[in-house]
Amino acid sequence: MNIQLQLVLITLSLLTFFYVIKKVKTSKVKIDDMILWIIGSIALSIVSIFPSIPTLLSDLLGFESVSNFIFFFIIGYLYIMNFLLSIKVSKLDEKNKKIVQQFALDSKKRQ
């Protein structure tokens, strides 16, 4: 990895990290929702600073090339994010259903 790409990746990961932290501090988002973004930006920073880590991990796990390992890692990361978002949507859907039912009961009592 050349130095220019390293600098771009480090800059982007740090910008992402500080942006997420800023949003958490200003109470625009909950820390629970941003943990995966924080972990992802830290992981990208580490990989950008030490580009030999993906090579070592891909060799240890038996991947043919480093790019295959990186694609696998990113797809796994997105899969986990999608799963956690699906759980959150399911909980919100259930909460919404309860609110609508309670509203309907309250409306019926007022009539």
VENVEN-V567115 format. One record per residue. N is the residue number from 1. RES is the residue in one letter. PHI is phi in radians with two decimals (* if undefined). PSI is psi in whole degrees, 0 to 359 (NA if undefined). BURIAL is 1 if it has 24 or more other ideal C-beta (glycine too) atoms within 12 Angstrom, else 0. Layout:
# VENVEN-V567115
N & RES & PHI & PSI & BURIAL
N & RES & PHI & PSI & BURIAL
This chain:
# VENVEN-V567115
1 & M & * & 129 & 0
2 & N & -1.39 & 164 & 0
3 & I & -1.15 & 327 & 0
4 & Q & -1.15 & 316 & 0
5 & L & -1.11 & 319 & 0
6 & Q & -1.02 & 314 & 0
7 & L & -1.12 & 320 & 0
8 & V & -1.12 & 314 & 0
9 & L & -1.12 & 318 & 1
10 & I & -1.10 & 315 & 1
11 & T & -1.08 & 312 & 0
12 & L & -1.11 & 319 & 0
13 & S & -1.18 & 321 & 1
14 & L & -1.20 & 321 & 0
15 & L & -1.08 & 317 & 0
16 & T & -1.08 & 313 & 1
17 & F & -1.03 & 310 & 1
18 & F & -1.22 & 328 & 0
19 & Y & -1.13 & 316 & 0
20 & V & -1.12 & 316 & 1
21 & I & -1.08 & 319 & 0
22 & K & -1.08 & 316 & 0
23 & K & -1.11 & 322 & 0
24 & V & -1.17 & 316 & 0
25 & K & -1.13 & 324 & 0
26 & T & -1.49 & 9 & 0
27 & S & 1.06 & 28 & 0
28 & K & -1.41 & 335 & 0
29 & V & -2.46 & 161 & 0
30 & K & -1.56 & 148 & 0
31 & I & -1.08 & 327 & 0
32 & D & -1.04 & 323 & 0
33 & D & -1.33 & 340 & 0
34 & M & -1.82 & 359 & 1
35 & I & -1.03 & 316 & 0
36 & L & -1.15 & 326 & 1
37 & W & -1.18 & 320 & 1
38 & I & -1.14 & 314 & 1
39 & I & -1.07 & 317 & 0
40 & G & -1.10 & 318 & 1
41 & S & -1.23 & 325 & 1
42 & I & -1.17 & 317 & 0
43 & A & -1.09 & 318 & 1
44 & L & -1.14 & 322 & 1
45 & S & -1.09 & 314 & 1
46 & I & -1.11 & 316 & 0
47 & V & -1.15 & 326 & 1
48 & S & -1.24 & 321 & 1
49 & I & -1.30 & 321 & 0
50 & F & -2.09 & 81 & 0
51 & P & -1.19 & 352 & 0
52 & S & -1.38 & 345 & 0
53 & I & -1.09 & 310 & 0
54 & P & -1.06 & 325 & 1
55 & T & -1.11 & 314 & 0
56 & L & -1.09 & 313 & 0
57 & L & -1.14 & 321 & 0
58 & S & -1.16 & 324 & 0
59 & D & -1.17 & 317 & 0
60 & L & -1.13 & 323 & 0
61 & L & -1.55 & 355 & 0
62 & G & 1.47 & 26 & 0
63 & F & -1.36 & 147 & 0
64 & E & -1.14 & 320 & 0
65 & S & -2.48 & 163 & 0
66 & V & -1.15 & 324 & 0
67 & S & -1.11 & 324 & 0
68 & N & -1.09 & 318 & 0
69 & F & -1.10 & 317 & 1
70 & I & -1.13 & 317 & 1
71 & F & -1.07 & 316 & 0
72 & F & -1.05 & 315 & 0
73 & F & -1.10 & 315 & 1
74 & I & -1.17 & 318 & 0
75 & I & -1.11 & 319 & 0
76 & G & -1.09 & 318 & 0
77 & Y & -1.08 & 314 & 0
78 & L & -1.16 & 325 & 0
79 & Y & -1.09 & 315 & 0
80 & I & -1.12 & 316 & 0
81 & M & -1.07 & 318 & 0
82 & N & -1.11 & 318 & 0
83 & F & -1.09 & 314 & 0
84 & L & -1.14 & 322 & 0
85 & L & -1.18 & 324 & 0
86 & S & -1.11 & 320 & 0
87 & I & -1.08 & 315 & 0
88 & K & -1.10 & 317 & 0
89 & V & -1.11 & 320 & 0
90 & S & -1.09 & 316 & 0
91 & K & -1.12 & 318 & 0
92 & L & -1.16 & 324 & 0
93 & D & -1.11 & 317 & 0
94 & E & -1.13 & 318 & 0
95 & K & -1.11 & 319 & 0
96 & N & -1.09 & 318 & 0
97 & K & -1.08 & 317 & 0
98 & K & -1.14 & 320 & 0
99 & I & -1.12 & 316 & 0
100 & V & -1.12 & 319 & 0
101 & Q & -1.13 & 317 & 0
102 & Q & -1.13 & 320 & 0
103 & F & -1.09 & 318 & 0
104 & A & -1.12 & 318 & 0
105 & L & -1.12 & 317 & 0
106 & D & -1.13 & 321 & 0
107 & S & -1.14 & 321 & 0
108 & K & -1.15 & 321 & 0
109 & K & -1.16 & 326 & 0
110 & R & -1.26 & 337 & 0
111 & Q & -1.41 & NA & 0
